[in-house]
């Protein structure tokens, strides 16, 4: 149902599968048949998640999955009642997203390009001269480290320029770079498509990276040693190394942090919240509103400068 009716992606299906497997194991361990699960059983499961050290946000997501499962069973006539409706999730705050400053992102990008350029120059110097090949071609075919460095520079430029989800980024087709278009057509969660404009830097990074991609690969970022594209986990691991090389704390940098930086920096520089929602692929504006904390100073300045009451003599703020 999730795949056919809601268009859920593979990662969402895997997450739901893990959550339901854990829940069914809990019921089995207590001798409770699925059709006999009641509100008490669900509350007991939520309480056990807390004792197992699950964060409130993780427990709430797992409960949401299980409540949806029971609702589905009831709607399909498999169960006589829906025990999930009265069960509320653990109370949780909404932490502000981790964000890199513009200067930190600049350092990360500069270091990634520096590593790619240094690797290409070293490869050209150590390769045998061949008049039939130019320097760029020789560098592309010289070593794996050069290709990986260019790939990382391209991944970072695209991620910061577009705010793509990491699953959307690593699965970009080769045609995204070879078409020469200044926009990306991305198919996100629920099968929703959106157009995202590209920066000059992102286009240039794709042009530099594309010759390193095997001609028979359908992916823009193919994996190093197996078929398919680079995995989310591999990119996250390489990003930690790039952050360390740039003098940043590795635990402060992740693909999702760069997505947060994209949104926060746009809003800080005057972008409309609805535009940012569209670019991020959020179905609900409430999801995008976690970034509004970056607007506080700008909004205060607007009220101070534009509100007519601020012009009255003797008024204080």
C-alpha positions as CSV (number, residue, x, y, z in Angstrom):
1,X,0.0,0.0,0.0
2,X,2.8,2.4,0.9
3,X,4.6,1.8,-2.4
4,X,1.5,1.6,-4.7
5,X,-0.8,4.2,-3.2
6,X,1.5,6.6,-1.5
7,X,4.6,6.3,-3.7
8,X,6.9,5.7,-0.8
9,X,10.6,5.3,-1.7
10,X,12.9,2.4,-0.9
11,X,14.3,4.1,2.1
12,X,10.9,4.8,3.6
13,X,9.8,1.2,3.0
14,X,13.0,-0.1,4.7
15,X,12.3,2.1,7.7
16,X,8.7,0.9,8.0
17,X,9.8,-2.7,7.6
18,X,12.3,-2.3,10.5
19,X,9.8,-0.6,12.7
20,X,7.1,-3.3,12.2
21,X,9.6,-6.1,12.6
22,X,10.6,-4.7,15.9
23,X,7.0,-4.2,17.0
24,X,6.0,-7.8,16.0
25,X,9.0,-9.1,17.9
26,X,7.8,-7.2,21.0
27,X,4.3,-8.8,20.7
28,X,5.7,-12.2,20.1
29,X,7.9,-12.0,23.1
30,X,4.9,-11.3,25.3
31,X,2.7,-13.9,23.7
32,X,0.3,-11.4,22.2
33,X,-1.1,-12.2,18.8
34,X,-1.3,-9.3,16.3
35,X,-5.1,-9.4,16.2
36,X,-5.3,-9.3,20.0
37,X,-3.0,-6.2,20.3
38,X,-4.7,-3.5,22.2
39,X,-4.0,0.0,23.5
40,X,-2.2,-1.4,26.5
41,X,0.2,-3.3,24.3
42,X,1.0,-0.3,22.3
43,X,1.7,1.8,25.3
44,X,3.9,-0.9,26.7
45,X,5.9,-0.9,23.5
46,X,6.3,2.9,23.6
47,X,7.5,2.6,27.2
48,X,10.0,-0.1,26.3
49,X,11.4,2.1,23.5
50,X,12.2,4.7,26.2
51,X,14.0,2.1,28.4
52,X,16.0,1.1,25.4
53,X,17.3,4.6,25.0
54,X,15.4,5.7,21.9
55,X,15.3,9.5,21.5
56,X,11.7,10.9,21.7
57,X,11.8,11.8,18.0
58,X,12.7,8.3,17.0
59,X,10.1,6.7,19.3
60,X,7.4,9.1,18.0
61,X,8.3,8.1,14.4
62,X,8.1,4.4,15.3
63,X,4.8,4.9,17.0
64,X,3.5,6.8,14.0
65,X,4.4,3.8,11.8
66,X,2.6,1.3,14.1
67,X,-0.5,3.4,14.4
68,X,-0.7,3.6,10.7
69,X,-0.3,-0.1,10.5
70,X,-3.2,-0.8,12.9
71,X,-5.3,1.8,11.1
72,X,-4.6,0.0,7.8
73,X,-5.6,-3.4,9.3
74,X,-8.8,-1.9,10.6
75,X,-9.7,-0.3,7.3
76,X,-9.0,-3.5,5.4
77,X,-11.3,-5.5,7.8
78,X,-8.4,-7.6,9.2
79,X,-8.8,-6.2,12.7
80,X,-12.0,-5.5,14.6
81,X,-10.7,-2.3,16.2
82,X,-8.0,0.3,15.9
83,X,-6.0,0.3,19.2
84,X,-3.6,3.0,18.0
85,X,-5.9,6.0,18.0
86,X,-5.9,6.7,21.7
87,X,-2.1,6.3,22.1
88,X,-0.1,9.5,22.1
89,X,3.6,9.7,21.4
90,X,6.3,10.9,23.7
91,X,6.6,14.6,24.2
92,X,9.4,16.0,22.3
93,X,10.8,19.4,21.6
94,X,11.7,20.6,18.1
95,X,15.4,21.2,18.1
96,X,16.8,23.8,15.7
97,X,18.6,22.3,12.7
98,X,22.4,22.2,12.8
99,X,23.7,24.7,10.3
100,X,27.1,25.7,9.0
101,X,27.9,29.3,8.5
102,X,28.6,30.7,5.0
103,X,32.3,31.0,5.8
104,X,32.4,27.3,6.9
105,X,30.7,26.2,3.7
106,X,33.1,28.3,1.7
107,X,36.1,26.6,3.5
108,X,34.6,23.1,2.8
109,X,34.0,23.8,-0.9
110,X,37.4,25.5,-1.3
111,X,39.2,22.6,0.3
112,X,37.3,20.0,-1.9
113,X,38.2,21.9,-5.1
114,X,41.8,22.3,-3.9
115,X,42.2,18.5,-3.4
116,X,40.6,17.8,-6.8
117,X,42.9,20.3,-8.5
118,X,46.1,19.2,-6.7
119,X,45.3,15.5,-7.5
120,X,44.8,16.3,-11.1
121,X,48.0,18.2,-11.4
122,X,50.0,15.5,-9.7
123,X,48.5,12.8,-11.9
124,X,49.4,14.8,-15.0
125,X,53.0,15.2,-13.9
126,X,53.4,11.5,-13.1
127,X,51.7,10.1,-16.2
128,X,53.5,9.3,-19.4
129,X,53.2,12.1,-21.9
130,X,50.8,11.4,-24.8
131,X,50.4,14.1,-27.5
132,X,47.0,12.6,-28.4
133,X,45.6,13.4,-24.9
134,X,45.2,16.8,-23.3
135,X,46.0,17.3,-19.6
136,X,42.4,16.9,-18.5
137,X,41.9,13.6,-20.2
138,X,45.2,12.2,-18.8
139,X,44.2,13.3,-15.3
140,X,40.8,11.7,-15.7
141,X,42.2,8.3,-16.5
142,X,45.2,8.4,-14.2
143,X,44.1,7.5,-10.7
144,X,41.0,6.7,-8.6
145,X,41.8,9.4,-6.0
146,X,41.5,12.1,-8.7
147,X,38.1,10.8,-9.7
148,X,36.9,10.6,-6.1
149,X,38.2,14.1,-5.4
150,X,36.3,15.5,-8.3
151,X,33.3,13.5,-7.4
152,X,33.3,15.0,-3.9
153,X,33.7,18.5,-5.2
154,X,30.7,18.0,-7.5
155,X,28.6,16.4,-4.8
156,X,29.3,19.3,-2.4
157,X,28.6,22.0,-5.0
158,X,25.3,20.3,-6.0
159,X,24.2,19.7,-2.5
160,X,24.8,23.3,-1.3
161,X,23.4,24.8,-4.6
162,X,20.2,22.7,-4.6
163,X,19.4,21.5,-1.0
164,X,18.7,18.0,-2.4
165,X,18.0,15.1,0.0
166,X,21.0,12.9,0.0
167,X,19.0,10.0,-1.5
168,X,18.0,12.3,-4.4
169,X,21.6,13.6,-4.9
170,X,23.5,10.3,-5.0
171,X,20.9,8.8,-7.5
172,X,21.1,11.6,-10.0
173,X,21.3,10.2,-13.6
174,X,24.3,10.9,-15.8
175,X,21.9,12.9,-18.1
176,X,21.6,15.6,-15.4
177,X,25.1,16.8,-16.3
178,X,25.2,15.9,-20.0
179,X,22.0,17.8,-20.9
180,X,23.6,21.2,-20.4
181,X,20.4,22.5,-18.7
182,X,20.6,25.1,-16.0
183,X,17.9,23.3,-13.9
184,X,17.5,19.8,-12.3
185,X,14.3,17.8,-12.6
186,X,14.2,15.9,-9.3
187,X,11.7,13.2,-8.3
188,X,11.4,13.3,-4.6
189,X,9.2,11.8,-1.9
190,X,5.8,10.5,-2.9
191,X,6.9,10.7,-6.6
192,X,6.6,14.5,-6.6
193,X,8.7,16.2,-9.2
194,X,10.3,19.6,-8.8
195,X,12.6,21.9,-10.8
196,X,15.6,23.3,-9.1
197,X,17.9,26.0,-10.7
198,X,21.6,25.4,-10.8
199,X,24.4,27.8,-9.9
200,X,27.3,28.5,-12.2
201,X,29.6,26.8,-9.7
202,X,27.4,23.6,-9.7
203,X,27.4,23.5,-13.5
204,X,31.1,23.9,-13.6
205,X,31.7,21.2,-11.1
206,X,29.5,18.8,-13.1
207,X,31.4,19.6,-16.3
208,X,34.7,18.9,-14.5
209,X,33.4,15.6,-13.0
210,X,31.6,14.2,-16.0
211,X,34.7,13.0,-18.0
212,X,35.5,10.8,-15.0
213,X,32.2,9.0,-15.2
214,X,32.3,5.7,-17.3
215,X,30.4,6.2,-20.5
216,X,28.3,3.1,-19.9
217,X,27.2,4.3,-16.4
218,X,23.6,5.6,-16.1
219,X,24.5,7.4,-12.9
220,X,26.3,10.7,-12.4
221,X,27.9,9.3,-9.2
222,X,28.6,5.6,-9.8
223,X,30.0,3.5,-7.0
224,X,33.7,2.8,-7.0
225,X,33.7,-1.0,-6.9
226,X,30.2,-2.3,-7.7
227,X,27.3,-1.6,-9.9
228,X,24.9,1.2,-9.0
229,X,25.5,4.7,-7.6
230,X,27.5,5.7,-4.6
231,X,25.5,5.0,-1.4
232,X,24.3,7.6,1.1
233,X,26.6,6.0,3.7
234,X,29.7,6.2,1.5
235,X,29.0,9.9,0.8
236,X,28.5,10.7,4.4
237,X,31.7,8.9,5.3
238,X,33.7,10.8,2.6
239,X,32.1,14.1,3.7
240,X,33.5,13.6,7.2
241,X,37.0,13.2,5.7
242,X,36.5,16.4,3.6
243,X,35.3,18.3,6.7
244,X,38.4,17.2,8.6
245,X,40.6,18.3,5.7
246,X,38.9,21.7,5.8
247,X,39.6,22.2,9.5
248,X,36.0,21.6,10.5
249,X,34.6,19.3,13.2
250,X,33.6,16.1,11.5
251,X,30.7,15.6,13.8
252,X,29.3,19.0,12.8
253,X,29.1,18.1,9.1
254,X,26.7,15.8,7.3
255,X,24.7,15.8,4.1
256,X,21.6,16.9,5.9
257,X,23.5,19.7,7.6
258,X,24.4,21.1,4.2
259,X,20.7,20.8,3.1
260,X,19.9,22.8,6.3
261,X,22.6,25.4,5.3
262,X,21.1,25.7,1.8
263,X,17.7,26.6,3.3
264,X,18.9,28.8,6.1
265,X,21.2,30.8,4.0
266,X,18.5,31.4,1.4
267,X,16.1,32.7,4.0
268,X,18.7,34.8,5.7
269,X,19.3,36.5,2.3
270,X,15.7,37.3,1.8
271,X,14.2,34.2,0.1
272,X,10.5,33.6,0.5
273,X,9.6,30.7,2.8
274,X,7.2,29.2,0.2
275,X,10.0,29.2,-2.4
276,X,12.3,27.4,0.0
277,X,9.5,24.9,0.7
278,X,9.2,24.2,-3.1
279,X,13.0,23.9,-3.5
280,X,13.3,21.5,-0.6
281,X,10.4,19.4,-1.8
282,X,8.4,19.7,1.5
283,X,4.8,18.7,1.1
284,X,3.8,20.8,4.1
285,X,4.9,24.3,4.9
286,X,5.1,23.4,8.6
287,X,8.2,21.2,7.8
288,X,10.0,24.2,6.3
289,X,9.1,26.4,9.3
290,X,11.9,24.9,11.4
291,X,14.2,27.3,9.5
292,X,12.3,30.5,10.5
293,X,14.7,31.0,13.5
294,X,17.1,32.5,11.0
295,X,14.6,35.2,10.2
296,X,14.4,36.6,13.7
297,X,17.0,39.4,13.2
298,X,15.8,40.3,9.7
299,X,12.2,40.5,10.9
300,X,13.1,42.6,13.9
301,X,15.0,45.0,11.6
302,X,12.1,45.2,9.2
303,X,9.7,46.2,12.0
304,X,12.2,48.7,13.4
305,X,12.7,50.3,10.0
306,X,9.3,50.0,8.4
307,X,6.6,50.1,11.1
308,X,5.0,53.6,11.4
309,X,4.9,53.5,15.2
310,X,8.7,53.5,15.2
311,X,8.7,57.1,13.9
312,X,6.8,58.5,16.8
313,X,8.8,60.7,19.1
314,X,9.3,59.4,22.5
315,X,8.6,55.8,21.5
316,X,11.1,53.2,22.9
317,X,11.8,49.7,21.9
